[in-house]
């Protein structure tokens, strides 16, 4: 699970998504290194500081890959869009999912 900056820092949402994920039958929640670190997309940051933004996204994806997870789940579509762009550009096997999508489809 990726803690988005807006959810974590502005809304103080940390435990609730994990509680939901832990209640999905068949899902194993694996925390990545530096889960609270920004993915690098926020607002105009990604345009003003593109190389840094890409590097931050790369690091987030590498931390997720190191866990062996199949998905990066978050509550923020902008984070997921940023991470997915890096994943697709580099033909990586991990996928992104919004928490609501995961809850809607469950684990099959």
NORURVEN-V821710 format. One record per run of one state. SS is the DSSP state (H for helix, E for strand, - for the rest). FROM is the first residue (numbers start at 1). TO is the last residue. If there is no record, write none. Layout:
SS_FROM_TO + SS_FROM_TO
This chain:
-_1_4 + H_5_10 + -_11_14 + H_15_22 + -_23_44 + H_45_48 + -_49_49 + H_50_66 + -_67_70 + E_71_74 + -_75_76 + H_77_89 + -_90_94 + E_95_98 + H_99_105 + -_106_108
